[in-house]
C-alpha cells in the first residue's frame, strides 16, 4: 500500500471523530462552536483527500475503501449526537443513516460480482448538503441574526430528500445486476 497524503487525510478524518464527540459535550456555545469547527475541518479533508488523490494520480485501493467509511462514520456520529441532544429529527437521521448502510452494502455486493455503480453528481450534492446541515445544527444558535439551527433543519430535510433520490438512482442503476440469475452473473464476471 502506498501511504499517500490522501490516505493520511482520510485516516485523519477517522481519528478526528473521537475529538469531535469530546468537544460536542463541552457546555453551551463553546461546545457548539468547537464541534462545528472540528466537523468542518473533517468535512474539508473529505474534499481535499479526493482532490489530491485524483490530481496527483494517487488513487489507492485503501483510499477507495476508507474514504466512504470515514464519511459515513463522521456523518452517523454527528447525526446520532444531534438527535440525542434533540437538535435534529430522528426520522431524518434514520433516513440518511439507513440509506448509507443500504448503498454501502449494495456497492460491496456489486464489487463481489465485478460490477460497478458510479458515484453520481447527485450523490456529491447530497453529501455537501448533509455536511452544511450538520455544521449548521452544530452551531445551533443565531449569529448576526442568522438562525443556524433553523437553516440546519431546512438543509437536513433537503439532504434527506436528496438521500432518498440518490439512493433510488443507485438502486435503479444496479437493478439489472440485482435481477441477474446466478449463472448469468458468473458469465458476465468472466467476460
C-alpha positions in Angstrom: 0.0 0.0 0.0 1.2 3.5 -0.8 0.9 5.8 2.1 -0.2 8.9 0.3 -1.2 12.3 1.6 -4.8 11.5 0.6 -4.8 8.3 2.7 -3.3 10.2 5.6 -6.0 12.8 5.4 -8.7 10.1 5.2 -7.3 8.3 8.2 -7.0 11.7 10.0 -10.7 12.2 9.4 -11.5 8.9 11.2 -9.2 9.9 14.1 -11.0 13.3 14.4 -14.3 11.6 15.3 -13.4 10.9 19.0 -12.2 14.6 19.2 -15.5 15.7 17.6 -17.5 13.7 20.1 -15.5 15.0 23.0 -15.9 18.7 22.1 -19.6 18.2 21.3 -20.1 17.7 25.1 -18.4 20.9 26.1 -21.0 23.1 27.7 -23.0 25.7 25.8 -21.7 27.8 22.9 -18.1 26.6 23.4 -19.3 23.1 22.6 -21.4 24.3 19.7 -18.6 26.2 18.0 -15.8 23.8 18.8 -17.8 20.8 17.5 -18.8 22.7 14.4 -15.1 23.7 13.8 -13.9 20.1 14.2 -16.7 18.8 12.0 -15.9 21.5 9.3 -12.2 20.5 9.3 -13.1 16.9 8.9 -15.5 17.7 6.1 -12.8 19.8 4.3 -10.5 16.7 4.5 -13.2 14.8 2.7 -13.0 17.2 -0.3 -9.2 17.6 -0.1 -8.3 13.9 0.1 -10.3 13.2 -3.1 -8.9 16.2 -4.9 -5.3 15.3 -4.1 -5.8 11.6 -4.9 -7.2 12.5 -8.4 -4.9 15.4 -9.2 -1.7 13.6 -8.1 -2.9 10.3 -9.6 -2.6 8.6 -6.2 -5.9 6.8 -6.0 -5.3 3.6 -4.0 -7.4 0.6 -3.0 -7.0 1.6 0.7 -8.3 5.1 -0.1 -11.3 3.8 -2.1 -12.2 1.6 0.8 -11.6 4.0 3.7 -12.9 7.3 2.3 -16.6 6.3 2.2 -16.2 4.6 5.5 -14.8 7.7 7.1 -17.6 9.8 5.6 -20.3 7.5 6.9 -18.7 7.3 10.4 -18.4 11.1 10.7 -22.0 11.7 9.4 -23.6 9.0 11.5 -21.7 10.1 14.6 -22.8 13.7 14.2 -26.4 12.7 13.5 -26.7 10.4 16.5 -25.3 13.2 18.7 -27.7 15.8 17.3 -30.7 13.5 17.7 -29.7 12.6 21.2 -29.4 16.4 22.0 -32.8 17.0 20.4 -31.3 19.3 17.7 -32.3 17.1 14.8 -35.4 15.0 14.0 -34.7 11.3 14.4 -36.6 10.3 11.3 -34.2 12.4 9.1 -31.2 10.8 10.7 -32.7 7.3 10.2 -33.3 8.0 6.5 -29.8 9.3 6.0 -28.0 6.5 8.0 -30.2 3.7 6.6 -29.5 4.8 3.0 -25.8 4.9 3.7 -25.9 1.4 5.1 -28.0 0.1 2.2 -26.0 1.7 -0.5 -22.7 0.6 1.1 -23.9 -3.0 1.2 -25.1 -2.7 -2.4 -21.6 -1.4 -3.5 -19.9 -4.2 -1.7 -22.2 -6.8 -3.2 -21.7 -5.3 -6.7 -17.9 -5.4 -6.2 -18.1 -9.1 -5.4 -19.8 -9.5 -8.8 -17.3 -7.3 -10.6 -20.0 -4.7 -11.3 -19.8 -1.0 -10.5 -22.4 1.7 -10.0 -20.7 5.0 -10.4 -21.0 7.8 -7.9 -23.4 10.4 -9.3 -23.3 14.2 -9.2 -26.5 14.0 -7.1 -24.6 11.9 -4.5 -22.0 14.6 -4.3 -24.6 17.3 -3.8 -26.3 15.1 -1.2 -23.0 14.9 0.8 -22.4 18.6 0.6 -25.9 19.5 1.8 -25.6 16.9 4.6 -22.3 18.5 5.7 -23.8 22.0 5.6 -26.9 20.8 7.5 -24.9 19.1 10.2 -22.5 22.1 10.6 -25.4 24.5 11.0 -27.1 22.2 13.5 -23.9 22.0 15.5 -23.6 25.8 15.7 -27.2 25.7 17.0 -27.7 29.4 17.6 -28.2 32.8 15.9 -25.1 34.5 14.6 -25.7 38.1 13.5 -29.4 37.4 13.2 -28.9 34.3 11.1 -30.6 31.3 12.7 -28.2 28.4 12.1 -30.5 25.9 13.8 -33.4 26.6 11.5 -31.2 26.7 8.5 -29.7 23.3 9.6 -33.2 21.8 9.9 -34.2 23.0 6.4 -30.9 21.7 5.0 -31.3 18.4 6.7 -34.8 18.0 5.2 -33.2 18.8 1.8 -30.4 16.3 2.5 -32.9 13.6 3.4 -34.8 14.2 0.1 -31.5 14.0 -1.9 -30.6 10.9 0.1 -33.7 9.1 -0.9 -33.4 10.3 -4.5 -29.8 9.4 -4.9 -30.5 6.0 -3.2 -33.2 5.4 -5.7 -30.8 6.2 -8.6 -28.2 3.7 -7.2 -30.9 1.0 -6.9 -32.2 1.8 -10.4 -28.7 1.6 -11.9 -27.9 -1.6 -10.0 -31.3 -3.3 -10.7 -30.2 -5.2 -13.8 -27.4 -6.7 -11.9 -29.6 -7.5 -8.9 -32.1 -9.3 -11.2 -29.5 -11.4 -13.0 -29.6 -15.1 -12.4 -26.5 -16.6 -10.7 -25.3 -18.3 -13.8 -25.7 -15.1 -15.9 -23.7 -13.1 -13.3 -20.9 -15.7 -13.3 -20.7 -15.5 -17.1 -20.7 -11.6 -17.0 -18.0 -11.6 -14.4 -15.8 -13.9 -16.5 -16.1 -11.7 -19.7 
